Amino acid sequence: MGADRRRARGLRVAIDYNLLRPLRALLEERSVTRAAERLHMSQPAMSTALGRLRAHYDDVLLVRRGNQHVLTPLAERLLTAVPHAIAETEQVFRIQSRFDPAISTRTFTIAAVDYMTARIAPALTQIVLREAPNVRFEFPAADGRLVEGMPDVLRTIDGAILPHGYVSNHPHIDFAPEEWVCLVDAASGVPERPSADELLTRPWVQTLPAREGASPARQQLRFRGIEPTVVAATPHFFVVPSLLLGTDRVAMVPEAFARMAVDREPRLRLVVPPLDLDPVKDAFWWHLDREQDAEHVWLRSVIERVGRTVIRNPNDGDTPDRLP
């Protein structure tokens, strides 16, 4: 009977979607005062919101322990779900039958690793300056946590630039495949045409922390029963050169990044690995829910143009320059 009464009491509390933002602030700040400051609300108003949330969920949500508050088990579950709910709710109100980029103030969010952001940013910026001067872009890192959340995380962003293998059964725009190359210190003694043993017996730098998985190149090596010794890992490609300089380490990276790195740091050198690896096949991925959004259709047209300019698709009949 107690459970029935709790359910009935919860049903009598009208659902108020305006409580989503206070709920998120309370769960993340774990303080009525800080949550009120964050949303520019008065403390009594935030206390009232907390009371209504407690009535709705029939749960105290925040429990005082000493000088701080902790989340109840239900609140912990809500902390995971609420950001996604807010993002999807905002998406519903952003959907338009028509989209005029010239007057839009829309913010697009594209997740990508740092070097891919650096590759597309110049061409993307020029298009946006001409066509949509008030449109904004945000580029969160496509790190291990984001990858592990695929494809659900695509509901909360406008798209992600990731290699094939992390997302499936979702629409995408393919970029031209890139070969894998090895990046080394020029003084490390790696020959111009190294053998597999000369590379695989050296310490390696990986572009994804071990606890967050492995890069597509290392996954392929694992399939072949090859497990290099990883001595350093970073999700940031532009940190890789600093982990190689002055060492005998090796990093396997996409060719475009290796060229960027050598241009910026002449003490580095790239070599072609004597390993039969499939090229990295990056693509811009989006969620099926975005397929008919007018603003997203425009975004995809921009990405396609950027791809043809910077990361040419093999279907266009042209491919990027290869190593000599």
C-alpha positions as CSV (number, residue, x, y, z in Angstrom):
1,M,0.0,0.0,0.0
2,G,2.8,2.4,0.8
3,A,4.2,2.1,-2.7
4,D,0.8,2.7,-4.2
5,R,0.3,5.8,-2.2
6,R,3.7,7.1,-3.3
7,R,2.8,6.5,-6.9
8,A,-0.5,8.2,-6.6
9,R,1.1,11.2,-4.9
10,G,3.6,11.4,-7.7
11,L,0.8,11.3,-10.3
12,R,-0.9,14.3,-8.7
13,V,2.2,16.5,-9.3
14,A,1.8,18.2,-12.7
15,I,4.8,17.8,-15.0
16,D,6.5,21.2,-15.4
17,Y,9.3,21.1,-18.1
18,N,10.6,24.4,-16.7
19,L,11.9,22.4,-13.8
20,L,14.5,20.6,-16.0
21,R,17.1,23.3,-15.8
22,P,16.8,23.8,-12.0
23,L,17.0,20.0,-11.7
24,R,20.2,19.8,-13.6
25,A,21.7,22.7,-11.7
26,L,20.8,21.2,-8.4
27,L,22.2,17.8,-9.3
28,E,25.4,19.2,-10.7
29,E,26.0,21.8,-8.0
30,R,24.7,19.8,-5.1
31,S,23.8,23.1,-3.4
32,V,20.6,25.3,-3.5
33,T,22.7,28.4,-3.2
34,R,25.2,27.6,-6.0
35,A,22.3,26.3,-8.3
36,A,20.4,29.6,-7.7
37,E,23.5,31.6,-8.5
38,R,24.2,29.6,-11.7
39,L,20.7,30.2,-13.0
40,H,20.4,33.7,-11.7
41,M,17.5,32.8,-9.5
42,S,16.8,33.8,-5.9
43,Q,17.6,31.2,-3.3
44,P,13.9,30.9,-2.1
45,A,12.8,30.3,-5.8
46,M,15.4,27.5,-6.1
47,S,14.3,26.0,-2.8
48,T,10.7,26.0,-4.1
49,A,11.9,24.3,-7.2
50,L,13.7,21.7,-5.2
51,G,10.5,21.1,-3.1
52,R,8.4,20.6,-6.2
53,L,11.0,18.2,-7.6
54,R,11.1,16.2,-4.4
55,A,7.3,15.9,-4.5
56,H,7.3,14.8,-8.1
57,Y,9.9,12.1,-7.6
58,D,8.9,11.2,-4.0
59,D,12.7,11.4,-3.3
60,V,14.7,13.9,-1.4
61,L,17.4,13.9,-4.2
62,L,19.9,15.8,-2.0
63,V,21.0,14.4,1.4
64,R,23.1,16.5,3.8
65,R,26.3,14.8,5.0
66,G,28.4,17.0,7.2
67,N,29.0,20.3,5.4
68,Q,27.9,19.1,2.0
69,H,25.1,17.4,0.1
70,V,25.3,14.1,-1.7
71,L,22.9,12.6,-4.3
72,T,20.5,9.8,-3.6
73,P,20.6,6.8,-5.9
74,L,17.7,8.2,-7.9
75,A,19.4,11.5,-8.2
76,E,22.5,9.8,-9.6
77,R,20.4,8.2,-12.3
78,L,18.8,11.6,-13.1
79,L,22.2,13.2,-13.3
80,T,23.0,10.9,-16.3
81,A,19.7,11.4,-18.0
82,V,18.8,15.1,-17.6
83,P,21.5,16.6,-19.9
84,H,20.3,14.4,-22.7
85,A,16.7,15.3,-22.0
86,I,17.5,19.0,-22.1
87,A,19.5,18.7,-25.3
88,E,16.6,16.9,-27.0
89,T,14.0,19.3,-25.7
90,E,16.1,22.2,-27.1
91,Q,16.4,20.4,-30.4
92,V,12.6,20.2,-30.7
93,F,12.2,23.9,-30.4
94,R,15.1,24.6,-32.8
95,I,13.5,22.6,-35.6
96,Q,12.3,25.0,-38.4
97,S,10.5,24.4,-41.7
98,R,12.8,26.9,-43.3
99,F,16.3,28.1,-42.4
100,D,18.0,31.3,-43.5
101,P,21.7,31.2,-42.7
102,A,22.1,34.9,-43.4
103,I,20.0,35.9,-40.3
104,S,20.4,32.8,-38.1
105,T,22.1,32.9,-34.7
106,R,22.1,29.1,-34.4
107,T,25.0,27.3,-32.7
108,F,26.1,24.1,-34.2
109,T,28.1,21.5,-32.2
110,I,30.5,19.2,-34.0
111,A,32.7,16.8,-32.1
112,A,36.1,16.0,-33.6
113,V,39.7,15.3,-32.6
114,D,41.8,18.4,-32.6
115,Y,43.7,17.9,-35.8
116,M,40.5,17.3,-37.8
117,T,39.1,20.5,-36.3
118,A,42.3,22.3,-37.4
119,R,41.9,20.8,-40.9
120,I,38.3,21.9,-41.5
121,A,38.3,25.2,-39.6
122,P,39.8,27.5,-42.2
123,A,37.5,26.5,-45.1
124,L,34.5,26.2,-42.7
125,T,35.2,29.7,-41.3
126,Q,35.3,31.3,-44.8
127,I,32.0,29.7,-45.8
128,V,30.3,30.8,-42.6
129,L,31.7,34.4,-42.8
130,R,30.2,34.7,-46.3
131,E,26.8,33.0,-45.8
132,A,26.0,32.9,-42.0
133,P,28.0,35.6,-40.2
134,N,26.0,35.2,-36.9
135,V,26.1,31.4,-36.8
136,R,28.4,29.9,-34.2
137,F,30.3,26.6,-34.0
138,E,31.4,24.6,-30.9
139,F,33.9,21.8,-31.2
140,P,34.0,19.4,-28.2
141,A,36.7,16.8,-28.2
142,A,35.8,13.4,-29.7
143,D,37.5,11.6,-26.8
144,G,37.0,8.1,-25.5
145,R,33.9,9.0,-23.4
146,L,32.2,10.5,-26.4
147,V,33.0,7.5,-28.5
148,E,31.7,5.1,-25.9
149,G,28.4,7.0,-25.9
150,M,27.8,6.5,-29.6
151,P,25.4,6.5,-31.2
152,D,23.1,8.0,-28.5
153,V,25.4,11.0,-28.0
154,L,24.6,12.1,-31.5
155,R,21.2,13.1,-30.2
156,T,22.8,15.8,-28.1
157,I,25.1,17.3,-30.8
158,D,24.8,18.2,-34.5
159,G,27.4,15.7,-35.6
160,A,30.8,14.0,-35.1
161,I,33.8,13.4,-37.3
162,L,34.9,9.9,-36.5
163,P,36.4,7.0,-38.4
164,H,34.2,4.2,-39.6
165,G,33.9,1.5,-36.9
166,Y,32.7,3.7,-34.1
167,V,29.2,4.4,-35.5
168,S,27.0,2.3,-37.7
169,N,23.5,2.5,-39.2
170,H,23.5,6.3,-39.2
171,P,23.8,8.7,-42.1
172,H,27.2,10.2,-42.8
173,I,29.3,12.1,-45.3
174,D,32.5,10.2,-46.2
175,F,35.9,11.9,-46.5
176,A,38.8,10.6,-48.5
177,P,40.6,7.7,-46.9
178,E,44.0,8.4,-45.4
179,E,47.0,6.1,-45.1
180,W,48.6,5.4,-41.7
181,V,52.2,6.6,-41.3
182,C,54.6,6.6,-38.4
183,L,55.9,9.8,-36.9
184,V,59.4,9.7,-35.2
185,D,62.1,12.0,-34.1
186,A,64.5,12.5,-37.0
187,A,67.4,11.7,-34.8
188,S,66.0,8.5,-33.4
189,G,67.8,6.2,-35.8
190,V,64.7,4.9,-37.6
191,P,65.7,4.1,-41.2
192,E,63.9,5.5,-44.2
193,R,62.4,2.1,-44.9
194,P,62.2,0.4,-41.5
195,S,61.2,-3.2,-41.0
196,A,58.2,-4.1,-38.9
197,D,60.4,-5.2,-36.1
198,E,62.3,-1.9,-36.1
199,L,59.1,-0.1,-35.4
200,L,57.2,-2.6,-33.2
201,T,60.0,-3.2,-30.8
202,R,60.3,0.5,-30.0
203,P,58.1,2.3,-27.4
204,W,54.9,3.7,-28.8
205,V,52.8,6.8,-28.3
206,Q,49.0,6.3,-28.6
207,T,46.4,8.8,-29.4
208,L,43.8,7.3,-27.1
209,P,44.3,6.4,-23.4
210,A,44.3,2.7,-22.8
211,R,41.4,2.9,-20.5
212,E,39.4,4.5,-23.3
213,G,40.2,1.9,-26.0
214,A,42.5,2.0,-28.9
215,S,43.0,3.9,-32.1
216,P,41.8,2.2,-35.3
217,A,45.4,1.5,-36.3
218,R,46.2,-0.2,-33.0
219,Q,42.9,-2.2,-33.2
220,Q,44.1,-3.6,-36.6
221,L,47.4,-4.5,-35.1
222,R,45.6,-6.3,-32.2
223,F,43.6,-8.3,-34.8
224,R,47.0,-9.5,-36.2
225,G,48.2,-10.5,-32.7
226,I,50.6,-7.5,-32.5
227,E,50.7,-5.5,-29.3
228,P,53.2,-2.7,-29.2
229,T,54.5,-1.3,-25.9
230,V,52.6,2.0,-25.2
231,V,54.6,4.3,-22.9
232,A,52.5,7.5,-23.4
233,A,48.9,8.3,-24.5
234,T,47.0,11.4,-25.2
235,P,43.6,12.2,-26.8
236,H,45.2,15.4,-28.3
237,F,47.0,14.8,-31.6
238,F,48.9,18.1,-31.3
239,V,50.5,16.9,-28.1
240,V,52.0,13.8,-29.8
241,P,55.1,15.6,-31.2
242,S,56.2,16.7,-27.8
243,L,56.0,13.1,-26.6
244,L,58.3,12.0,-29.5
245,L,61.0,14.7,-29.6
246,G,64.3,13.6,-28.1
247,T,63.1,9.9,-27.8
248,D,63.2,6.7,-29.8
249,R,59.4,6.5,-29.7
250,V,57.0,5.8,-32.5
251,A,53.4,7.1,-33.1
252,M,51.2,5.8,-35.9
253,V,48.9,8.6,-37.1
254,P,46.9,9.6,-40.2
255,E,49.1,11.0,-43.0
256,A,47.5,14.5,-43.0
257,F,48.3,15.0,-39.3
258,A,51.9,13.7,-39.8
259,R,52.4,16.3,-42.6
260,M,51.0,19.0,-40.3
261,A,53.4,17.9,-37.5
262,V,56.5,17.8,-39.7
263,D,55.7,21.2,-41.2
264,R,55.5,22.7,-37.7
265,E,58.4,20.8,-36.2
266,P,61.3,19.9,-38.7
267,R,62.9,17.7,-36.0
268,L,60.2,15.2,-36.7
269,R,60.2,12.8,-39.6
270,L,57.5,10.5,-41.1
271,V,58.1,7.0,-42.4
272,V,55.9,4.6,-44.2
273,P,55.3,1.5,-42.0
274,P,55.8,-1.9,-43.7
275,L,52.4,-3.1,-42.3
276,D,49.3,-4.0,-44.3
277,L,46.8,-1.7,-42.6
278,D,43.5,-0.5,-44.0
279,P,43.4,3.3,-44.3
280,V,41.5,5.5,-41.8
281,K,38.1,6.4,-43.2
282,D,36.8,9.5,-41.5
283,A,33.2,10.6,-41.9
284,F,30.8,13.3,-40.6
285,W,28.1,11.4,-38.7
286,W,24.7,12.6,-37.5
287,H,21.6,11.2,-35.9
288,L,18.7,10.0,-37.9
289,D,16.5,12.5,-36.0
290,R,18.4,15.4,-37.7
291,E,17.8,14.1,-41.2
292,Q,14.9,16.5,-42.2
293,D,15.9,19.5,-40.1
294,A,16.3,22.5,-42.4
295,E,19.3,24.0,-40.5
296,H,21.0,20.6,-40.5
297,V,20.5,20.2,-44.2
298,W,22.4,23.5,-44.6
299,L,25.1,22.3,-42.2
300,R,25.6,19.1,-44.2
301,S,25.9,21.1,-47.4
302,V,28.7,23.1,-45.8
303,I,30.5,20.0,-44.6
304,E,30.3,18.5,-48.1
305,R,31.9,21.7,-49.5
306,V,34.6,21.7,-46.8
307,G,35.2,18.0,-47.5
308,R,35.7,18.6,-51.3
309,T,38.1,21.5,-50.5
310,V,40.1,20.0,-47.7
311,I,39.4,16.3,-47.3
312,R,38.5,15.2,-50.8
313,N,36.1,12.3,-51.2
314,P,37.3,9.5,-53.5
315,N,34.0,9.6,-55.3
316,D,34.9,13.2,-56.5
317,G,37.6,11.7,-58.7
318,D,40.5,13.3,-56.9
319,T,42.5,12.2,-53.9
320,P,44.9,14.0,-51.6
321,D,48.6,14.0,-52.3
322,R,50.5,10.9,-51.2
323,L,53.9,10.6,-49.7
324,P,56.7,10.6,-52.3
